[in-house]
Amino acid sequence: MSGNKAIMEAAAHQKHTYEYGPGGQFVSYYKTGTGPPLLILHGWGSRASVMLPLANALSDIRTCYIPDLPGFGDSPPPTTPWNVDNYVDLASSFSSSIAGEPIDVLAHSFGGRIVLKWCCLQEAKELLNKVVVTGGAGMKPRRSLSYYRRRISATVLKAPFLLLPEKLRNRALERLRRSRLWKSLGSSDYSRLEGTMRETFVRTVSEHLESCLPEIHQEIFLLWGKGDDATPWYQAERMEKGLRNGTLVGIDQAGHYAFLDQPVRFTRIVRAYLDPA
């Protein structure tokens, strides 16, 4: 699916708005299709329009709801930093309010982290039906030597500022975080972030879900690009092993965005899972 075609598909769909929580967090979302509800969650740094071609391909068997998660696309960032639980509560509230009935979920990358944590809750047994995770985040990655070097360097840089009074310390640390040197020590995702989304990134990516996988009772269908270099195949295997009822299927010649790399094959597999008859 080319970028231009995805943009054209997004332009053809009207966006809706959902207001979440007492603070009035606005969430922009697409709705398309007919049939039982399917919630589609995008990954970190992505947006709903990236998932829209997949939603359109499934629109004859599902009513698809595709939100821009807070801080992405047309949904503004939260006013305070969020963690995974905050995104889980948003997804649950959105589904209950918009769909009004038990739903299926298809989640990519960071969206996978959200839905796996969601599945651990008691309410999920009644609210969630079939769950598809593709390129899902949440497993602890293998770290390289350069990663640990960057962590040590960051700790050394921060150390002198921790001795300052709180007001001066916070001001100095904020200047440090804006510096080119500090940004060079972080991931590319982190270095591009500003405001509450920077702390949100730290809070979400640092939570690993291995311990909560055995608590998930739902059937989880893992559909992975075998060439995924963001959430590699070994993480998918570890996820399947940790789940009570997980099934892993790989797609050749596909990476982290398997639904874009191999859209026909990906959609065919998802359709067979959602509507096996």
Secondary structure, DSSP 8 states (H G I E B T S, - for coil): --HHHHHHHHHTS-EEEEEETTTTEEEEEEEE-SSSEEEEE--TT--HHHHHHHHHHTTTT-EEEEE--TTSTTS---SS---HHHHHHHHHHHHHHHT-S-EEEEEETHHHHHHHHHHTSTTHHHHEEEEEEES---S-----HHHHHHHHHHHHHHGGGGGS-HHHHHHHHHHHHHSHHHHHHS-HHHHT--THHHHHHHHHHT---GGGGGG--S-EEEEEETT-SSS-HHHHHHHHHHSSSEEEEEETT--TTHHHHSHHHHHHHHHHHH---
